[in-house]
């Protein structure tokens, strides 16, 4: 059994429905979280979960903020945008090695 880190803080249901975030607030929170974890990852790996639901973030007035967040994230070297299943499969097949090694 594998447990891949999952945080509720960046869940789109939490942010948009429970906390009534606007698109720009969502974008800022995602970028702030990523930037801190990216900085922290200089010496060891990090996992940033971004739980998304098409019926929430997929709305036309929200989707552009997700696009901007993903553009920011993918513009950095060494970032592996993937799924929890792929993380578990990678770990199972390689042990505790980084995806980019």
N, C-alpha and C positions, 0 to 999 in steps of 0.2 A: 504494500500500500504506500502511496506517495501523497504527501501534503504539499501543495504548491501555495505560496503566500497569496492571500486574497484579502483585500481591504475594502471595507464598506464606504470609506470616505470619498472615493472617486466613482462610486457607483452612480450611474446617471439617474436612477430612481431616487436615490438619496439626495442628490444635488438638485435636480430639477423639480421633483415632486415634494419631497419632505422639507427641503430647505429653500425652495423657490429661487434657486440661482437663475440668473440671466445667462445668456450665451457667453457674453464677455467674462462673467465671473467664473463660469465653467472653464473657459479657456485659460484664464489666469491660474486657477487652482491646478489644472493638469500640468501646465508648464512649470509652475513653482515646484510641484511634487517631482516632476521629471528632472529638473535642473539640480535639485538637491541630491536625488538618488544618483544621478550621473556623476556629480562631483564626488559623492561617497564611494562610487564604484572604482575609483582609481586604483585601489589596492585589493579589491575583492568584488565578486559579482553582486548584483542587486536584481530584484524582481519588482516591477511596478505593474500591479494589476489595474485594468481599466474596464470594469464590468459595464457592458453596454447592451441596450435593448432597442431594436429598431423602432418600436412604437414610441419611444421617448426621444432618443438622440437623433433618430432618423427623420424627425419632422423638419420640413424645409427651413424653418426659421432657426433651427438649432444646428443642423448638419454642417453648415459652413464653419462653425466653431470647432467641431470635431476635426474637420479637414485641416484647419489651421494648426490644431494641436498635433495631429499626426505629421504634418509637414515639419514642425519644429522637432519632434522626436526623431524622425527618420533622417534629419539633416546632420545628425551626430554620428561620428565614427564608432564602430563597435557595438551598435545597438541591434538587438535581435528582436524584431516584432514578430510575435508568435502566439500560440495558444498554450493553455495549461497542459493539454494532452501532449503537445509536441515537446514541452519542457520535460514532462515525465518520461516520454519515450527516449529523449536524448540522454537523460540521466541513466535510464535503464541500460542503454546500449553502450555508454562510454564511461560510466562511473562519474566521479566528481571532477570532470574536466569542463572547461569553458567551451561554449558553442563555437567560438572563433579561434580556438587553438588547434 
